[in-house]
Amino acid sequence: MSLLDRLLRREDPHSLAAPYALDALEPAERVRFERHLARCERCAAEVRALAEDAVRLAWSAAAPAPPALRERVLAAVRATPQEAAREQHTPQLPPHVWGTQPPPRRTRAPRPRPLMVPFATATAAAALVVAALFAVQAGRTQDQLNAERDRSREIAHVLAAPDARAATGTDAEGHSIGVIASASSGRAVVTLRGYGTPPGGRVHQLWLMRPGAQPRSLGLFSGDTPLLADGLEKSATSLAVTVEPDGGSPRPTGQPIVQLALESVGFGE
Amino acid sequence: MRMPGVAGRGRCGRRKGDGVEADELLLLVAGGDHNAFEQLYGLVSGPVFGLVRRVVRDAAQAEEVAQEVLLELWRSAPRFDPGRGSALSWVLTLAHRRAVDRVRSARAAGEREQREALRAGATPFDQVSEEVEAGLEREWVRRCLDRLTALQRQSVTLAYYDGYTYREVAERLRLPLGTVKTRMRDGLTRLRECLGGAA
């Protein structure tokens, strides 16, 4: 490494925020940058935002963990004590998650905190979609896998639309609905999470809500499997899910269990 | 028909879904709750394992690293402070750091090249189910990655998915260090804007 290079790097530690967020620093540089972070609130805030961006890249790599891993981890957890909450020692976790310090002791006067960057909803939407895909994966035959793959391709078309956008909503019980929609092509992928299967052979039915018109059925959910809907009018205002008798109903027979506004994904004109 | 409770945004705003769930579970885990840990495991094990495998490119090593990460999630849960970042971000950042450490030491030892040579003729493992698994999310991120310039995309993915330092990225792409740092930053920011359509 040349002297010039070294000088340049020292002169501009800010520029290391992105490589740091991507874990792309060498160990010595990492330590030096963390020292800088401790004194630079702006950098800490920037690192935190960039680290959230990097985490989105993580979601696209998700894959079901082998079942044996679960057993091993749970067994290890039963045999492993947790760290004390207030123990004061060097954090073992990446400092850009905690900021540059371990969480402050609660007894101490609060230090000024770096700017918080809110956790992005995109990541939550991604979580929803990934979880839904895991759910369909177990115990499939090759034919079913092929069918799933065909459907994945159709879904990919929705995602590939230049105006594709995503939104999620969570109800009071923490169950969620997620949508990725393209208003120009009138297509959407909708996922439910946490609702399970209604009792008594009933089903979850998805409805498109439009001003001055009857709710239109977009189909029935099968568990957590994503539902592909098309022919969505640009005037649509929201999606709603109701519990209906087996086979679905021509019109909703009950109140929606969850609803999601479509305004944020480009509808409602 | 007018459906009750359907005015305006309805019952759902655009809010955090699993993010909140994971945060709440991690707070329970911090209190030593084994049940909560099992639930949290269900939420994060796939993303953790998939990410680690993507970086280390070896299922057996990925399992080892993922196990370390998930055990560490349990051990250090009491230090989690939701005010400082989300649980998902916390665990995935930890997983990535560990995966990168692993791939770098393997690379230094030359093992990786040997393994890659060995594997060149072998059937790619689990390819079909892998395509199905993360297809949707992968497409979503890929679509946004496609909107970056080639240099932004390469700078980000060589570092994040392949575990190269920015110096190594600069060498591979034959770019000055400063350019690579800027491309990484711009790439991540543009990715945020694209994926941020969901926020």
Interface residues (C-beta under 8 A of the other chain):
Chain A: D5 L8 R9 S15 L16 A17 A18 P19 A21 L22 D23 A24 L25 E26 R48 A49 L50 A51 E52 D53 A54 V55 R56 L57 A58 W59 S60 A61 A62 A63 P64 A65 P66 A68 L69 R70 R72 V73 L74 A76 V77 R78 T80 P81 Q82 E83 A84 A85 E87 P91 Q92 L93 P94 H96 V97 W98 G99 P102 P103 R113 M116 F119 A120 T121 A122 T123 A124 A125 A126 A127 L128 V129 V130 A131 L133 F134 V136 Q137 R140 Q142 L145 E148 R149 S152 I155 A156 L159 A160 A164 R165 A166 A167 T168 G169 T170 D171 A172 G174 S176 I177 G178 I180 V189 R193 M209 Q214 P215 P226 S238 A240 R251 P252 Q255 P256 V258 Q259 L260 A261 E263 S264
Chain B: M1 M3 P4 G5 V6 G8 R9 G10 R11 C12 G13 R14 R15 K16 G17 D18 G19 V20 E21 A22 E24 A30 G32 H34 F37 E38 Y41 L43 S45 G46 P47 V48 F49 G50 L51 R53 R54 A59 E63 A66 Q67 L70 L71 E72 W74 R75 S76 A77 P78 R79 F80 D81 G83 R84 G85 S86 L88 S89 W90 L92 T93 L94 A95 H96 R97 V100 D126 V128 S129 E130 E131 V132 E133 A134 G135 L136 E137 R138 E139 W140 V141 R142 R143 V156 T157 A159 Y160 Y161 G163 Y164 T165 Y166 R167 V169 L177 G178 V180 K181 T182 M184 R185 G187 L188 T189 L191 R192 L195 G196 G197 A198 A199
